[in-house]
Amino acid sequence: MLLDEVTSALDHNLAAEVLDVLRDVARSTDVTMLRVTHAMRFARDISDRVLMFNEGRTVESAPPAELFDAPQHERTWRFLHSLCDET
């Protein structure tokens, strides 16, 4: 299943409901999902692997804990830190 920014046009409550459904699908089925998202908390929580892209190319691919806790590529580090600066 390919999901491209599936919650981007939804209000907060509906987006949370959609993410809950996707969590249930991920945990209770063998369906493979490829999700394009800027929802990093969701990506970290539900993914087996996270990929970071820059200019259409994969610059980093790792398990969530590795990518979020110790990014190897400077672009990944800048992106994750820019999200922290927004809060």
FIKOLZA-1660 file (N, C-alpha, C; in steps of 0.1 Angstrom, whole numbers, plus 5000, padded with zeros to 4 digits):
% residues 87
   i   px   py   pz ch aa at
   1 5009 4988 5000  A  M  N
   1 5000 5000 5000  A  M CA
   1 5009 5012 5000  A  M  C
   2 5007 5022 4991  A  L  N
   2 5014 5034 4990  A  L CA
   2 5006 5045 4995  A  L  C
   3 5011 5053 5005  A  L  N
   3 5004 5064 5011  A  L CA
   3 5012 5076 5010  A  L  C
   4 5008 5086 5003  A  D  N
   4 5015 5098 5001  A  D CA
   4 5009 5110 5009  A  D  C
   5 5015 5113 5020  A  E  N
   5 5010 5124 5029  A  E CA
   5 4995 5123 5031  A  E  C
   6 4991 5111 5036  A  V  N
   6 4977 5107 5037  A  V CA
   6 4969 5116 5047  A  V  C
   7 4976 5123 5056  A  T  N
   7 4969 5131 5066  A  T CA
   7 4971 5146 5063  A  T  C
   8 4977 5150 5053  A  S  N
   8 4981 5164 5051  A  S CA
   8 4970 5174 5050  A  S  C
   9 4958 5169 5045  A  A  N
   9 4947 5179 5043  A  A CA
   9 4936 5177 5053  A  A  C
  10 4940 5170 5064  A  L  N
  10 4930 5166 5074  A  L CA
  10 4932 5175 5087  A  L  C
  11 4921 5178 5094  A  D  N
  11 4922 5184 5107  A  D CA
  11 4929 5175 5117  A  D  C
  12 4933 5180 5128  A  H  N
  12 4941 5173 5138  A  H CA
  12 4934 5160 5142  A  H  C
  13 4921 5161 5146  A  N  N
  13 4914 5150 5151  A  N CA
  13 4912 5139 5141  A  N  C
  14 4909 5142 5129  A  L  N
  14 4907 5132 5118  A  L CA
  14 4920 5126 5114  A  L  C
  15 4931 5134 5114  A  A  N
  15 4944 5129 5111  A  A CA
  15 4948 5119 5122  A  A  C
  16 4946 5121 5134  A  A  N
  16 4949 5112 5145  A  A CA
  16 4941 5099 5143  A  A  C
  17 4929 5100 5139  A  E  N
  17 4921 5088 5137  A  E CA
  17 4927 5079 5125  A  E  C
  18 4931 5086 5114  A  V  N
  18 4937 5079 5103  A  V CA
  18 4950 5072 5107  A  V  C
  19 4958 5079 5115  A  L  N
  19 4971 5073 5119  A  L CA
  19 4968 5061 5128  A  L  C
  20 4958 5062 5137  A  D  N
  20 4954 5050 5145  A  D CA
  20 4950 5038 5137  A  D  C
  21 4942 5041 5126  A  V  N
  21 4939 5030 5117  A  V CA
  21 4951 5024 5110  A  V  C
  22 4960 5032 5106  A  L  N
  22 4972 5027 5100  A  L CA
  22 4981 5019 5109  A  L  C
  23 4982 5024 5122  A  R  N
  23 4989 5016 5132  A  R CA
  23 4983 5002 5134  A  R  C
  24 4969 5002 5134  A  D  N
  24 4963 4989 5136  A  D CA
  24 4966 4980 5124  A  D  C
  25 4965 4985 5112  A  V  N
  25 4968 4977 5100  A  V CA
  25 4982 4972 5100  A  V  C
  26 4992 4981 5104  A  A  N
  26 5006 4977 5105  A  A CA
  26 5008 4966 5115  A  A  C
  27 5001 4966 5126  A  R  N
  27 5004 4957 5137  A  R CA
  27 4996 4944 5135  A  R  C
  28 4985 4944 5128  A  S  N
  28 4976 4932 5127  A  S CA
  28 4976 4925 5114  A  S  C
  29 4983 4930 5104  A  T  N
  29 4984 4924 5091  A  T CA
  29 4998 4923 5086  A  T  C
  30 4999 4916 5074  A  D  N
  30 5012 4915 5068  A  D CA
  30 5013 4925 5056  A  D  C
  31 5004 4935 5056  A  V  N
  31 5004 4944 5045  A  V CA
  31 5016 4953 5046  A  V  C
  32 5024 4954 5035  A  T  N
  32 5035 4963 5034  A  T CA
  32 5030 4977 5031  A  T  C
  33 5034 4987 5039  A  M  N
  33 5030 5001 5036  A  M CA
  33 5043 5009 5033  A  M  C
  34 5042 5017 5023  A  L  N
  34 5052 5027 5020  A  L CA
  34 5046 5040 5022  A  L  C
  35 5050 5048 5032  A  R  N
  35 5043 5060 5036  A  R CA
  35 5053 5072 5034  A  R  C
  36 5048 5082 5027  A  V  N
  36 5055 5094 5025  A  V CA
  36 5049 5104 5036  A  V  C
  37 5057 5109 5045  A  T  N
  37 5051 5117 5056  A  T CA
  37 5061 5126 5061  A  T  C
  38 5056 5137 5067  A  H  N
  38 5064 5146 5075  A  H CA
  38 5060 5144 5090  A  H  C
  39 5052 5135 5093  A  A  N
  39 5048 5131 5107  A  A CA
  39 5059 5122 5113  A  A  C
  40 5069 5128 5118  A  M  N
  40 5081 5121 5122  A  M CA
  40 5078 5112 5134  A  M  C
  41 5070 5117 5144  A  R  N
  41 5067 5108 5155  A  R CA
  41 5060 5096 5151  A  R  C
  42 5050 5097 5141  A  F  N
  42 5044 5085 5136  A  F CA
  42 5053 5076 5128  A  F  C
  43 5062 5082 5120  A  A  N
  43 5072 5074 5113  A  A CA
  43 5081 5066 5122  A  A  C
  44 5085 5073 5133  A  R  N
  44 5094 5066 5142  A  R CA
  44 5087 5054 5150  A  R  C
  45 5074 5057 5153  A  D  N
  45 5066 5047 5161  A  D CA
  45 5063 5035 5153  A  D  C
  46 5060 5036 5140  A  I  N
  46 5053 5025 5133  A  I CA
  46 5062 5019 5123  A  I  C
  47 5073 5025 5119  A  S  N
  47 5082 5020 5108  A  S CA
  47 5092 5009 5112  A  S  C
  48 5094 5000 5103  A  D  N
  48 5106 4991 5104  A  D CA
  48 5118 4997 5099  A  D  C
  49 5117 5006 5089  A  R  N
  49 5128 5013 5083  A  R CA
  49 5123 5027 5078  A  R  C
  50 5132 5037 5080  A  V  N
  50 5129 5050 5076  A  V CA
  50 5140 5054 5065  A  V  C
  51 5135 5061 5055  A  L  N
  51 5144 5066 5044  A  L CA
  51 5143 5081 5044  A  L  C
  52 5154 5088 5042  A  M  N
  52 5155 5102 5040  A  M CA
  52 5159 5105 5026  A  M  C
  53 5151 5114 5020  A  F  N
  53 5154 5117 5006  A  F CA
  53 5159 5132 5005  A  F  C
  54 5167 5135 4995  A  N  N
  54 5171 5148 4992  A  N CA
  54 5173 5149 4977  A  N  C
  55 5166 5159 4971  A  E  N
  55 5166 5161 4957  A  E CA
  55 5163 5148 4949  A  E  C
  56 5153 5140 4954  A  G  N
  56 5149 5128 4947  A  G CA
  56 5158 5116 4949  A  G  C
  57 5168 5117 4957  A  R  N
  57 5177 5105 4960  A  R CA
  57 5177 5101 4975  A  R  C
  58 5178 5089 4977  A  T  N
  58 5179 5084 4991  A  T CA
  58 5192 5087 4996  A  T  C
  59 5193 5095 5007  A  V  N
  59 5205 5098 5013  A  V CA
  59 5208 5090 5026  A  V  C
  60 5197 5084 5031  A  E  N
  60 5199 5076 5044  A  E CA
  60 5188 5067 5045  A  E  C
  61 5191 5055 5049  A  S  N
  61 5181 5044 5051  A  S CA
  61 5185 5036 5064  A  S  C
  62 5176 5036 5074  A  A  N
  62 5180 5029 5086  A  A CA
  62 5168 5026 5094  A  A  C
  63 5170 5017 5104  A  P  N
  63 5159 5015 5114  A  P CA
  63 5156 5028 5121  A  P  C
  64 5143 5030 5125  A  P  N
  64 5139 5043 5131  A  P CA
  64 5148 5048 5142  A  P  C
  65 5152 5039 5152  A  A  N
  65 5160 5044 5163  A  A CA
  65 5173 5049 5158  A  A  C
  66 5179 5042 5149  A  E  N
  66 5192 5046 5144  A  E CA
  66 5191 5060 5136  A  E  C
  67 5182 5061 5127  A  L  N
  67 5180 5073 5119  A  L CA
  67 5177 5085 5128  A  L  C
  68 5168 5083 5137  A  F  N
  68 5164 5095 5145  A  F CA
  68 5174 5098 5156  A  F  C
  69 5180 5088 5162  A  D  N
  69 5189 5091 5173  A  D CA
  69 5204 5094 5169  A  D  C
  70 5208 5089 5157  A  A  N
  70 5221 5091 5153  A  A CA
  70 5222 5092 5138  A  A  C
  71 5216 5102 5132  A  P  N
  71 5216 5103 5117  A  P CA
  71 5230 5104 5112  A  P  C
  72 5233 5098 5101  A  Q  N
  72 5246 5098 5095  A  Q CA
  72 5248 5108 5084  A  Q  C
  73 5237 5113 5078  A  H  N
  73 5238 5122 5067  A  H CA
  73 5235 5136 5073  A  H  C
  74 5242 5146 5068  A  E  N
  74 5241 5160 5073  A  E CA
  74 5227 5165 5070  A  E  C
  75 5221 5161 5058  A  R  N
  75 5207 5166 5054  A  R CA
  75 5197 5160 5064  A  R  C
  76 5198 5148 5068  A  T  N
  76 5189 5142 5078  A  T CA
  76 5190 5149 5091  A  T  C
  77 5202 5152 5096  A  W  N
  77 5204 5159 5108  A  W CA
  77 5198 5172 5108  A  W  C
  78 5200 5180 5097  A  R  N
  78 5194 5193 5096  A  R CA
  78 5179 5193 5096  A  R  C
  79 5173 5183 5088  A  F  N
  79 5159 5182 5088  A  F CA
  79 5153 5179 5102  A  F  C
  80 5158 5169 5109  A  L  N
  80 5153 5166 5122  A  L CA
  80 5155 5177 5132  A  L  C
  81 5166 5184 5131  A  H  N
  81 5168 5195 5140  A  H CA
  81 5159 5207 5137  A  H  C
  82 5155 5209 5125  A  S  N
  82 5146 5220 5121  A  S CA
  82 5132 5217 5127  A  S  C
  83 5129 5204 5128  A  L  N
  83 5116 5201 5134  A  L CA
  83 5116 5204 5149  A  L  C
  84 5127 5201 5155  A  C  N
  84 5129 5204 5170  A  C CA
  84 5128 5219 5172  A  C  C
  85 5134 5227 5164  A  D  N
  85 5134 5241 5165  A  D CA
  85 5120 5247 5164  A  D  C
  86 5110 5240 5157  A  E  N
  86 5097 5245 5155  A  E CA
  86 5088 5244 5168  A  E  C
  87 5092 5236 5177  A  T  N
  87 5083 5234 5189  A  T CA
  87 5087 5243 5200  A  T  C
% end
